[in-house]
Amino acid sequence: MDTSDWTSWALHDPQLGLPVLGLRHPPGWTAQGNVTWVPQHNESPEHHWFQVTDPDQVAMVQGWPRFDFTWPGGAPGQPNGHGRTYLPPDSPDRLLGAVLPQLLGPEAGQPTRFEVYPLPDWAQRLHVGPESITPGVSYTGLYAVADAPTRGIPRRLEILGFHYTVSNQAVFSTITNHGLLVMVLSATMQRYDELRATLYAIMDGTLPNPAWNAAINQVGQTNAAQFAAQQASMRWAAFQAEQAGIAAVGQAAADLRHTQAGNAQAAFDAMMAPPPAATGHAGVSAQEAWRHELGAVTAVEDPNSREGNTRYVSSSTAVTWQNELGEVIETDDVNLDPNINSGTTWKVVRRYGE
């Protein structure tokens, strides 16, 4: 096909100040597109799209932005907050089927045909050079044909693209791990055979800018290195926090052991300590004085004993009485006289130290 009189058009990236790609299209056709940057996409923050449409609005060549997916982490089809969509890494043909409704458009009806085939020469057909092939990533070329009505008018789509899967997670961030990049040629069924050669000529003549590819690859490498450094820093901070926690637990355990050992030693020393020395009060042995020091009881003379024996009575009462039978009355009533109407004789017990 002679394209010498076709119009040249370029898609510009204002972020880098370079054209992303260039193409040629027949006179009267229109081209449009856009470049966006998503900072959360560490390994490749740039996304772009373009489309070329015929004057009658019946045929179109579309270069779709990358479909970036991540898994696991959330419900399939839901955004992950980093510009990606959760989607299990299914077989490439099934993943292409998952995005087919977007490729058909919101006004499309139920497809009547959807066939997917391998595309061995995907790199040549889509002008993907060796510098854009990333180590640690596996690629699968895809070619599909889909028929579906749009606003009641039957249309045909030919889809050419590739699926990529991160086989080495160290290459990219853990956010992106697989995705699709596709080109779509479409026209009404009535005119598809007539326009098919033109659509392919536009796609085949769409060339990426090597200078832009080099710049975007450098951005991706820089971002990946920064992301790796950030992840390493986060892992180191987490490790330090973990070690600090372990040290704090160890110190608390050591403090507890020290306290327990001190308590045990104090208990042992108290048990092994000799009785305290005698206080010097008459009739009180060292053993009795020791009991006196306990504070709960008081040693008193037994008025009925000729041996100077002692009894131990409560130290919290004011007066202690005892009769000849050895019975004891302990009371705080200093006016009590138990001898009244008593058949025994009660005597006030003399407390030591009084």
C-alpha positions, 0 to 999 in steps of 0.5 A: 500500500502506498502511504507516501501521501499520508499525514504524519502524527506524533504522540508527545510526552510533556513529562519527558519533553519527547514524542512517545511514538509516531505514525502516518495515517490517510488524509482525512483520518484523525489521530488523538492520544494522551500520556499520563504518569502514575507515580505509584507505578514504581517500575513504569509510571507512564501510560499512554494511548492513541487512536486513529479514526476514519472520516466516516467514524466506522473504522479505528486503530487503537493503542490501549494503555497497559493493563497492569494487574496484581495478585494476591491481595484483594477481590478480583476486579477491584483496585488496589489503591496503587493504580492496579487491579486485582486479578489472578494470573490466569492463562493469557487468553482468559485474561484477554477475555477479562478485558474484552468488555473494555475493548468493545466499549460501553455501547457494545452488545454480547459478542457473537464471536471471540477466538484467541490464537498465539502470536509468535511474532508479537515483538516484530508486529508491535515494534518491541525492540530488545531494549524493551525486553526485561529480564525476569519477565515472560511474554506471550503473544496474543491474536484475537478476533471478536464480533459484537454489535455496537448500537445495533451495528455489527462490528469486528475487532482484531486484537494484537498484543502480548501478556507479560508475567513477572517471573522474578519478583525482584525485577519489579515491585511487588505491586505489579506482577502481570498485565496486557498490552494490546492494539485493536483494529476495528470497523463495521462488519459491512466495511471491514474487508475494505478497510482492513489493509488500511488499518494494518498499514497504520498499525505497522507504521506506528513506530516507538521513539527510541529516545523516549524508550531509553528515557522511560527505561532509565526512569523505571530503573531509577524508580526500581532502585529507589523502591528496592532501597526503600523496601530494604530500609523498611525491612531494616527498620522492622528488623531493628524494631523487632530486635528492640522488642526482643531486647526489651522483653529480655530485659524485663525477664532479667529484671523479673529474675533479679527480683525473684532471686532477691525475694527468695534470698530475703526469705531464706535469710529471714528464715535462717536468721538467729532469734533477736537478743533478749530485751533485758526484761525479767523472766523473758527468755530470748525465745520469748522476746523473739515472739514478743517482737512479732507484735501479734502476741505479748508474753506475760507472767503466769500469776499461778505459776511458781516457775515464772512461766509465761503465757502469750496473750493478744497484744491488742487488748488493754487488760488481761485477767487470769484465774487459778484455773488458768482461764484468761479474759482479754478485754479493752474495758478497763473498768471490768471486774470479773471477780464480781459474782465469780466463783474463782479469783481473777487477777490482772496479769502484769504485762512486761514493760509496764 
